[in-house]
Amino acid sequence: MDAHRFLTRRSEARELRREAAESSYHRRHPDHLSNGEEQEYYRPEGGLSYIANYSKGLRHNRLGEVLNQQYLALLRALRSGDPDHFEQLLLGRPNTGLNLTNPQAGLAYDLEGADAQAVTIPPPPRIDEPENSGEMAELYWMALCRDVHFGDYDTPHPLVTAAASSLSEPGMGGEFSVFRGPKIGGRVTPATLFRGMTRGDLAGPYLSQFLLKGTSDSLIFPPPDKGVIRYGSLGIDQRQRTVLSGFDYLTVFDADWLAVQNGEDRRDEDAFDPQRRFIRNLRDLTAYVHIDQLFEAYLNACLFLLSMPARLDPGNPYADEFRYQGRTQDGFGTFGGPHVLTLMAEVATRALKAVWFQKWFVHRRLRPEEFGGRLHVHIAGLPAGTQPPVPPVPPGRYPMIDQEILASLQAGALAAYVPGAAGTYLLPQAFPEGCPTHPAYGAGHATVAGACVTVLKAWFDESDLFDPSLVGSPPNPALEENRRPKVPNANGTALVDYIAPGEPPLNVGGELNKLAANIALGRNAAGVHWRSDYTESVKLGEEIAIRLLQEQRLTYNENHSFSLTRFDGKAITI
């Protein structure tokens, strides 16, 4: 390249950076609003209680309430942003327990797409609102249904039936007036139970095809129904190392729950199943989202779609519908496989910075695990302590808690199952250590899900079908099998055909939406997140992905566009 052209290129690159920066600068910068609970709830003894805010890992009293000076020190660090202030925090188990997870990530800047603080989510439900009751009830029912096979949701399984009835509106025989899960005429049904918020989430089996099937490289690896994802010369088996049924954690108040609130480290104490299995129930799903790399499900989905092969979005310059295909060029570093695969990690890291700002610097919402402790203390109180002698704590300590969840736990549908054998009202956790050491709202898994799925919906044709008849002639059994919907068998050791007479075929867009919901709601099923953590966080991730694609559009030489359907059902073109 001659010197003049090199200087021109440098100038053009600088102007592109300026154009992208100006575009970002002129977007409306939102206000970040909390729900106000942090400054409203007081202890009976006096002083703010912070009982509706996250405090795990700090020091607590015997009720699991954070010590005021510890919480104020956390607020000081968050307000100053001074790294030294974070290092001065006194944790509940210094040197031996869990550290707080990366609060300073929310202060990082991004130089492409939306800055971490340029997007927001609305305030979450408060503990004195019916919506919070509905969300907590769903989590109890998810815990109770962890070992129910997804295929049994279509049969009159007693727990599934009880859960659907309880979560329905009062006028439909239910208990919760503001439950935001999908319903039909105000009624939750087994077909809508624990599902996501889009139309695709309600179509077909509970689990997305992208969490089950393998790629179609049958000359190198087994056929797609064996569930092996090809990573170059390596094969990644979708049958996972899962955990044994019936193991729930943190159901004993002092020895387990309170110790973990103070930061005791109980990671790596899972009871593992020696048999690898396809995901067949909520417990298997929680095992997946316990230790996954946050973008791995979408990287796998992308590899699957490339091998399917799924149709590209019509705006891709190398799609069949566009002018380049079949002439002289294929996509690779731009608009090809390496490009979209790299975007999975790229958009994920930007999503995490944005949601970490919401978690630590705006909302600081308590985890369901912590709220379970509040419910137990409020309903049952605490007996007198002996080391040192302390008086008993009578029931009724938190009168601000909405009555709908209390009514169900004490005399309603949940009373038949909770407190159970452990004798507490704590929310049974799927993970030995309970929730992670960062606040609930928004959810990291859900934000990354929203971001990665949005890129995939922009890249591939959402209307492409899981229908083996589309492979055409000459027949290709491997590709036909790639488009044939599957579900796990009864024990999760193999995949079998999904047969649903009269239902339209599943499509790529719907299964991608379902994948985002499966991963996000899998965290809920573990007891570590709320429904609104999912619904609002996927939309946050969606916005991050759209802005990233908008800015990157300036940099490509090819004529192109992206089209996709947002989570709210609106179609857009970039």
Number of C-alpha atoms within 10 A of each C-alpha: 7 6 8 9 10 11 12 11 13 11 12 12 13 11 12 15 17 12 14 19 16 11 13 19 13 8 11 9 13 11 12 17 14 18 16 13 21 18 12 12 17 15 13 10 7 8 11 15 21 24 24 24 21 27 29 30 27 25 22 22 11 15 16 23 23 25 15 16 11 18 21 14 16 19 16 15 20 20 11 11 16 12 12 10 16 20 9 11 18 16 20 23 19 15 8 11 16 24 20 18 14 13 21 18 16 21 18 14 14 14 12 18 23 24 21 24 22 17 21 23 21 16 19 21 19 18 20 17 15 20 23 24 27 26 24 25 26 26 27 24 23 26 21 22 21 22 17 18 21 20 15 13 21 14 11 11 14 10 16 23 17 17 25 21 22 25 30 27 20 15 11 15 13 20 23 26 17 18 23 16 21 22 20 10 9 17 21 24 21 21 19 20 23 27 20 24 20 17 15 21 25 18 19 21 22 24 25 28 25 23 22 26 30 31 32 30 19 15 8 12 18 18 20 26 22 19 24 25 25 22 11 7 7 11 16 14 18 20 22 19 18 22 22 17 15 12 17 21 18 24 23 16 22 14 10 17 25 22 22 25 30 23 25 21 19 16 11 9 10 18 15 14 13 10 14 16 22 26 28 23 23 28 27 25 25 26 23 21 20 16 8 12 10 22 21 14 22 25 20 24 28 24 22 24 20 19 17 22 16 19 19 24 26 19 21 27 23 24 21 15 14 15 14 16 15 11 8 7 11 15 16 12 11 16 19 18 14 12 13 22 18 12 19 26 18 16 26 23 16 26 31 24 24 29 29 28 24 30 22 26 21 18 26 24 30 23 25 26 25 26 20 21 24 22 23 22 23 20 19 16 17 17 11 13 12 8 6 7 8 11 11 11 17 14 15 15 17 19 10 12 22 18 15 21 22 19 15 19 21 15 10 15 19 21 15 12 14 20 18 12 8 13 13 21 26 27 32 29 24 28 24 20 24 27 24 17 21 24 27 26 28 34 31 26 30 32 33 33 34 34 33 35 30 29 23 26 23 28 23 26 23 22 15 19 22 23 17 18 12 12 18 10 7 6 10 11 13 20 22 19 23 27 25 22 25 23 26 23 17 14 13 20 17 17 21 15 13 13 13 11 6 6 9 12 16 22 18 25 25 23 28 26 26 28 27 28 28 28 26 30 30 28 28 27 30 29 27 25 29 28 26 22 25 30 23 22 30 31 22 25 29 25 22 29 28 24 17 20 21 18 19 14 17 12 12 10 8 13 11 16 17 21 19 23 17 20 18 10 10 8 10 12 11 14
